[in-house]
Amino acid sequence: ALGEPLSIVRPFATLEKRQVMELGRGVPWQYSFSCIAPVQGEHCGACNKCAERQAAFAAIGTPDPTCYARAPLA
């Protein structure tokens, strides 16, 4: 449909989540969204994606700026 070859680039495919977070220090993560069960537009704080997000911040020793609808699982 494109009429041109398509290539998919995955620059972080070989990196662990901790490594990606290290590269992203200073990124305004509070504006990103990864929850699969949001509550009134906020991260739920209870799903597996919220748990992964919390673990990623903990892995690099940075406070999690995310607003959760309920207390983080940690």
N, CA, C and O atoms as a GROMACS GRO file, in nm:
protein
  296
    1ALA      N    1   0.081  -0.119   0.000
    1ALA     CA    2   0.000   0.000   0.000
    1ALA      C    3   0.086   0.126   0.000
    1ALA      O    4   0.041   0.232  -0.045
    2LEU      N    5   0.209   0.116   0.050
    2LEU     CA    6   0.296   0.233   0.058
    2LEU      C    7   0.370   0.258  -0.073
    2LEU      O    8   0.408   0.372  -0.103
    3GLY      N    9   0.391   0.153  -0.150
    3GLY     CA   10   0.465   0.168  -0.274
    3GLY      C   11   0.616   0.175  -0.252
    3GLY      O   12   0.692   0.189  -0.348
    4GLU      N   13   0.659   0.167  -0.128
    4GLU     CA   14   0.801   0.171  -0.091
    4GLU      C   15   0.828   0.061   0.010
    4GLU      O   16   0.737   0.017   0.081
    5PRO      N   17   0.953   0.015   0.019
    5PRO     CA   18   0.985  -0.085   0.121
    5PRO      C   19   0.964  -0.026   0.261
    5PRO      O   20   0.985   0.093   0.284
    6LEU      N   21   0.922  -0.110   0.352
    6LEU     CA   22   0.898  -0.068   0.488
    6LEU      C   23   1.002  -0.131   0.578
    6LEU      O   24   1.028  -0.251   0.568
    7SER      N   25   1.062  -0.053   0.664
    7SER     CA   26   1.156  -0.110   0.761
    7SER      C   27   1.112  -0.068   0.901
    7SER      O   28   1.065   0.044   0.922
    8ILE      N   29   1.128  -0.158   0.993
    8ILE     CA   30   1.093  -0.132   1.132
    8ILE      C   31   1.222  -0.122   1.211
    8ILE      O   32   1.306  -0.213   1.207
    9VAL      N   33   1.238  -0.012   1.283
    9VAL     CA   34   1.359   0.012   1.361
    9VAL      C   35   1.324  -0.004   1.508
    9VAL      O   36   1.228   0.057   1.556
   10ARG      N   37   1.401  -0.083   1.580
   10ARG     CA   38   1.378  -0.106   1.722
   10ARG      C   39   1.506  -0.078   1.799
   10ARG      O   40   1.576  -0.172   1.838
   11PRO      N   41   1.538   0.049   1.820
   11PRO     CA   42   1.667   0.083   1.880
   11PRO      C   43   1.686   0.034   2.024
   11PRO      O   44   1.799   0.024   2.070
   12PHE      N   45   1.578   0.006   2.095
   12PHE     CA   46   1.590  -0.037   2.234
   12PHE      C   47   1.565  -0.186   2.252
   12PHE      O   48   1.558  -0.233   2.366
   13ALA      N   49   1.551  -0.260   2.146
   13ALA     CA   50   1.514  -0.401   2.152
   13ALA      C   51   1.611  -0.486   2.235
   13ALA      O   52   1.569  -0.583   2.298
   14THR      N   53   1.737  -0.452   2.236
   14THR     CA   54   1.836  -0.533   2.307
   14THR      C   55   1.864  -0.481   2.448
   14THR      O   56   1.945  -0.539   2.521
   15LEU      N   57   1.798  -0.372   2.486
   15LEU     CA   58   1.822  -0.312   2.617
   15LEU      C   59   1.722  -0.361   2.720
   15LEU      O   60   1.607  -0.392   2.688
   16GLU      N   61   1.766  -0.366   2.845
   16GLU     CA   62   1.675  -0.396   2.955
   16GLU      C   63   1.603  -0.267   2.993
   16GLU      O   64   1.649  -0.158   2.961
   17LYS      N   65   1.488  -0.281   3.061
   17LYS     CA   66   1.410  -0.164   3.100
   17LYS      C   67   1.494  -0.064   3.180
   17LYS      O   68   1.482   0.057   3.162
   18ARG      N   69   1.580  -0.116   3.270
   18ARG     CA   70   1.666  -0.030   3.350
   18ARG      C   71   1.756   0.056   3.261
   18ARG      O   72   1.775   0.174   3.288
   19GLN      N   73   1.811  -0.004   3.156
   19GLN     CA   74   1.899   0.069   3.065
   19GLN      C   75   1.822   0.178   2.989
   19GLN      O   76   1.874   0.287   2.968
   20VAL      N   77   1.701   0.148   2.949
   20VAL     CA   78   1.619   0.248   2.879
   20VAL      C   79   1.587   0.363   2.974
   20VAL      O   80   1.591   0.479   2.934
   21MET      N   81   1.554   0.330   3.098
   21MET     CA   82   1.525   0.435   3.197
   21MET      C   83   1.649   0.522   3.222
   21MET      O   84   1.637   0.644   3.237
   22GLU      N   85   1.766   0.461   3.227
   22GLU     CA   86   1.890   0.538   3.245
   22GLU      C   87   1.907   0.637   3.130
   22GLU      O   88   1.943   0.753   3.152
   23LEU      N   89   1.882   0.592   3.008
   23LEU     CA   90   1.893   0.680   2.891
   23LEU      C   91   1.790   0.794   2.897
   23LEU      O   92   1.814   0.903   2.845
   24GLY      N   93   1.676   0.766   2.962
   24GLY     CA   94   1.569   0.863   2.968
   24GLY      C   95   1.567   0.952   3.091
   24GLY      O   96   1.467   1.018   3.118
   25ARG      N   97   1.676   0.954   3.166
   25ARG     CA   98   1.681   1.043   3.283
   25ARG      C   99   1.653   1.185   3.237
   25ARG      O  100   1.710   1.231   3.138
   26GLY      N  101   1.566   1.254   3.307
   26GLY     CA  102   1.531   1.390   3.270
   26GLY      C  103   1.408   1.400   3.181
   26GLY      O  104   1.355   1.509   3.160
   27VAL      N  105   1.361   1.286   3.130
   27VAL     CA  106   1.239   1.287   3.049
   27VAL      C  107   1.121   1.311   3.143
   27VAL      O  108   1.119   1.254   3.253
   28PRO      N  109   1.025   1.391   3.106
   28PRO     CA  110   0.910   1.416   3.195
   28PRO      C  111   0.813   1.296   3.196
   28PRO      O  112   0.706   1.302   3.135
   29TRP      N  113   0.852   1.189   3.264
   29TRP     CA  114   0.776   1.065   3.266
   29TRP      C  115   0.635   1.082   3.322
   29TRP      O  116   0.548   1.000   3.293
   30GLN      N  117   0.612   1.186   3.401
   30GLN     CA  118   0.479   1.206   3.457
   30GLN      C  119   0.375   1.232   3.348
   30GLN      O  120   0.255   1.221   3.373
   31TYR      N  121   0.419   1.265   3.227
   31TYR     CA  122   0.327   1.288   3.115
   31TYR      C  123   0.309   1.166   3.027
   31TYR      O  124   0.235   1.171   2.929
   32SER      N  125   0.376   1.056   3.060
   32SER     CA  126   0.360   0.933   2.982
   32SER      C  127   0.254   0.847   3.049
   32SER      O  128   0.221   0.866   3.166
   33PHE      N  129   0.200   0.752   2.974
   33PHE     CA  130   0.092   0.668   3.026
   33PHE      C  131   0.111   0.525   2.982
   33PHE      O  132   0.131   0.499   2.864
   34SER      N  133   0.105   0.432   3.077
   34SER     CA  134   0.127   0.290   3.043
   34SER      C  135   0.028   0.195   3.109
   34SER      O  136   0.039   0.074   3.090
   35CYS      N  137  -0.067   0.245   3.185
   35CYS     CA  138  -0.162   0.163   3.259
   35CYS      C  139  -0.262   0.095   3.165
   35CYS      O  140  -0.304   0.152   3.064
   36ILE      N  141  -0.300  -0.030   3.200
   36ILE     CA  142  -0.400  -0.100   3.119
   36ILE      C  143  -0.537  -0.100   3.186
   36ILE      O  144  -0.634  -0.152   3.129
   37ALA      N  145  -0.547  -0.041   3.307
   37ALA     CA  146  -0.675  -0.036   3.378
   37ALA      C  147  -0.692   0.100   3.446
   37ALA      O  148  -0.710   0.106   3.568
   38PRO      N  149  -0.685   0.209   3.370
   38PRO     CA  150  -0.690   0.342   3.431
   38PRO      C  151  -0.819   0.367   3.512
   38PRO      O  152  -0.925   0.313   3.482
   39VAL      N  153  -0.803   0.451   3.613
   39VAL     CA  154  -0.915   0.490   3.698
   39VAL      C  155  -0.928   0.642   3.688
   39VAL      O  156  -0.841   0.715   3.736
   40GLN      N  157  -1.034   0.688   3.629
   40GLN     CA  158  -1.060   0.830   3.610
   40GLN      C  159  -0.939   0.904   3.551
   40GLN      O  160  -0.903   1.013   3.595
   41GLY      N  161  -0.878   0.842   3.450
   41GLY     CA  162  -0.769   0.905   3.378
   41GLY      C  163  -0.632   0.895   3.443
   41GLY      O  164  -0.535   0.948   3.390
   42GLU      N  165  -0.622   0.827   3.557
   42GLU     CA  166  -0.493   0.809   3.624
   42GLU      C  167  -0.450   0.663   3.615
   42GLU      O  168  -0.531   0.574   3.591
   43HIS      N  169  -0.320   0.641   3.633
   43HIS     CA  170  -0.271   0.503   3.644
   43HIS      C  171  -0.341   0.438   3.762
   43HIS      O  172  -0.359   0.501   3.867
   44CYS      N  173  -0.380   0.312   3.746
   44CYS     CA  174  -0.454   0.244   3.853
   44CYS      C  175  -0.366   0.214   3.974
   44CYS      O  176  -0.412   0.218   4.088
   45GLY      N  177  -0.238   0.182   3.949
   45GLY     CA  178  -0.148   0.146   4.058
   45GLY      C  179  -0.154  -0.001   4.095
   45GLY      O  180  -0.085  -0.045   4.187
   46ALA      N  181  -0.237  -0.078   4.024
   46ALA     CA  182  -0.256  -0.218   4.060
   46ALA      C  183  -0.229  -0.317   3.947
   46ALA      O  184  -0.209  -0.436   3.974
   47CYS      N  185  -0.229  -0.273   3.823
   47CYS     CA  186  -0.210  -0.366   3.711
   47CYS      C  187  -0.062  -0.400   3.691
   47CYS      O  188   0.026  -0.340   3.753
   48ASN      N  189  -0.036  -0.497   3.604
   48ASN     CA  190   0.102  -0.538   3.580
   48ASN      C  191   0.186  -0.427   3.516
   48ASN      O  192   0.306  -0.418   3.542
   49LYS      N  193   0.126  -0.343   3.434
   49LYS     CA  194   0.202  -0.234   3.371
   49LYS      C  195   0.240  -0.128   3.474
   49LYS      O  196   0.350  -0.072   3.467
   50CYS      N  197   0.152  -0.102   3.570
   50CYS     CA  198   0.186  -0.009   3.678
   50CYS      C  199   0.299  -0.067   3.763
   50CYS      O  200   0.390   0.005   3.804
   51ALA      N  201   0.293  -0.198   3.789
   51ALA     CA  202   0.399  -0.265   3.866
   51ALA      C  203   0.532  -0.255   3.792
   51ALA      O  204   0.636  -0.230   3.854
   52GLU      N  205   0.532  -0.275   3.659
   52GLU     CA  206   0.655  -0.263   3.579
   52GLU      C  207   0.708  -0.121   3.586
   52GLU      O  208   0.829  -0.100   3.597
   53ARG      N  209   0.619  -0.023   3.579
   53ARG     CA  210   0.659   0.118   3.583
   53ARG      C  211   0.725   0.149   3.718
   53ARG      O  212   0.830   0.213   3.722
   54GLN      N  213   0.662   0.105   3.826
   54GLN     CA  214   0.717   0.128   3.960
   54GLN      C  215   0.854   0.062   3.975
   54GLN      O  216   0.946   0.121   4.031
   55ALA      N  217   0.866  -0.060   3.924
   55ALA     CA  218   0.993  -0.133   3.933
   55ALA      C  219   1.103  -0.064   3.852
   55ALA      O  220   1.219  -0.064   3.893
   56ALA      N  221   1.067  -0.006   3.738
   56ALA     CA  222   1.166   0.063   3.654
   56ALA      C  223   1.223   0.185   3.726
   56ALA      O  224   1.344   0.207   3.722
   57PHE      N  225   1.139   0.262   3.792
   57PHE     CA  226   1.190   0.377   3.868
   57PHE      C  227   1.275   0.330   3.985
   57PHE      O  228   1.380   0.388   4.013
   58ALA      N  229   1.231   0.226   4.054
   58ALA     CA  230   1.307   0.173   4.167
   58ALA      C  231   1.444   0.121   4.121
   58ALA      O  232   1.543   0.137   4.192
   59ALA      N  233   1.449   0.060   4.003
   59ALA     CA  234   1.574   0.002   3.951
   59ALA      C  235   1.682   0.107   3.929
   59ALA      O  236   1.801   0.077   3.939
   60ILE      N  237   1.641   0.230   3.898
   60ILE     CA  238   1.742   0.335   3.876
   60ILE      C  239   1.750   0.431   3.994
   60ILE      O  240   1.822   0.531   3.988
   61GLY      N  241   1.676   0.401   4.101
   61GLY     CA  242   1.683   0.481   4.222
   61GLY      C  243   1.628   0.621   4.207
   61GLY      O  244   1.679   0.716   4.267
   62THR      N  245   1.523   0.635   4.126
   62THR     CA  246   1.461   0.765   4.102
   62THR      C  247   1.317   0.762   4.154
   62THR      O  248   1.246   0.664   4.132
   63PRO      N  249   1.274   0.868   4.221
   63PRO     CA  250   1.134   0.873   4.265
   63PRO      C  251   1.039   0.864   4.145
   63PRO      O  252   1.066   0.922   4.039
   64ASP      N  253   0.931   0.792   4.163
   64ASP     CA  254   0.830   0.776   4.059
   64ASP      C  255   0.737   0.897   4.062
   64ASP      O  256   0.668   0.917   4.162
   65PRO      N  257   0.733   0.980   3.956
   65PRO     CA  258   0.650   1.099   3.956
   65PRO      C  259   0.504   1.072   3.917
   65PRO      O  260   0.424   1.166   3.906
   66THR      N  261   0.469   0.946   3.898
   66THR     CA  262   0.337   0.909   3.850
   66THR      C  263   0.230   0.928   3.956
   66THR      O  264   0.251   0.895   4.073
   67CYS      N  265   0.115   0.980   3.916
   67CYS     CA  266  -0.002   0.987   4.003
   67CYS      C  267  -0.081   0.858   3.985
   67CYS      O  268  -0.126   0.826   3.875
   68TYR      N  269  -0.098   0.784   4.093
   68TYR     CA  270  -0.171   0.658   4.091
   68TYR      C  271  -0.307   0.676   4.160
   68TYR      O  272  -0.317   0.749   4.258
   69ALA      N  273  -0.410   0.608   4.110
   69ALA     CA  274  -0.542   0.617   4.170
   69ALA      C  275  -0.543   0.550   4.308
   69ALA      O  276  -0.620   0.589   4.396
   70ARG      N  277  -0.458   0.449   4.327
   70ARG     CA  278  -0.443   0.388   4.457
   70ARG      C  279  -0.295   0.370   4.485
   70ARG      O  280  -0.214   0.375   4.393
   71ALA      N  281  -0.260   0.348   4.608
   71ALA     CA  282  -0.119   0.340   4.648
   71ALA      C  283  -0.046   0.236   4.566
   71ALA      O  284  -0.100   0.129   4.537
   72PRO      N  285   0.079   0.265   4.527
   72PRO     CA  286   0.159   0.168   4.450
   72PRO      C  287   0.172   0.036   4.524
   72PRO      O  288   0.163   0.029   4.647
   73LEU      N  289   0.193  -0.068   4.448
   73LEU     CA  290   0.201  -0.204   4.502
   73LEU      C  291   0.324  -0.230   4.587
   73LEU      O  292   0.321  -0.313   4.678
   74ALA      N  293   0.432  -0.161   4.557
   74ALA     CA  294   0.561  -0.184   4.619
   74ALA      C  295   0.548  -0.220   4.763
   74ALA      O  296   0.648  -0.243   4.830
   0.00000   0.00000   0.00000
